[in-house]
């Protein structure tokens, strides 16, 4: 194989590895309880609210979001998708799709549009035309502060949840936990939507034999559906200090005695 051919093979292997990492992570996102109601998840990504006019120029704005603990677990699942240094990052997976579809103009345009949308919504310093700004002021001291929803959301994700970024927390602290969480929920939901959409796109490409990913990648266990275990085992006992077998295939020495049928094992703290 020539130099160019080897380079092409190396690039394909690199992109295929990134897709494999993304599929596993995205399937874990897909399995989250928030994604069970797809329409609800899409609506949540749009920061839904209801406005009720109260008269005299006043109105009540109501937003109702899932419990923080639920969104926190979702944020933990999507966080690696945000980090371009992680193998499963969304942008790396998108680039991999672009690589395998580079001869297909329609798919190439989809990848470009998805990349632009991701950068606009997910990157803290990217320019954008939507969102909101929170401003606060203290009449006694004259102190004022303002942050947009994306920076507040980032402070919740990286300050309150998956890290404890003190700089982000310091900047967002005047607005309180409630404002940080309120800003983060739509972003987390939106990332989930984009991840699942890309996952489904990859499934279509895989079915069309464009990716050649391992078939078991789409079926392997990525989340636990049960956390109760019950096993039938062979149990042995030996005096304290008796060496264990060297490995899983090595036999027990004669010092290890099989437990009799009426033996009862108890936890060490009992």
Secondary structure, DSSP 8 states (H G I E B T S, - for coil): --HHHHHHHHHHHHHHHHHHHHHHHHHHHHTSGGGGSHHHHHHHHTT--EEEEEETTEEEEE-----HHHHHHHHHHHHHHH-TTSTT-HHHHHHHHHHHTTT-HHHHHHHHHHHHHHHHHHSTTS--S---EEEEE-TTT--EEEEEHHHHHHHIIIIIIS---HHHHHHHGGGHHHHHHHHHHHHHHHHHHHHHHHHHHHHHHHHTTSS---GGGGTS--S-S----------EE--TT----SSTTS---TTSEE--TT-----TT-
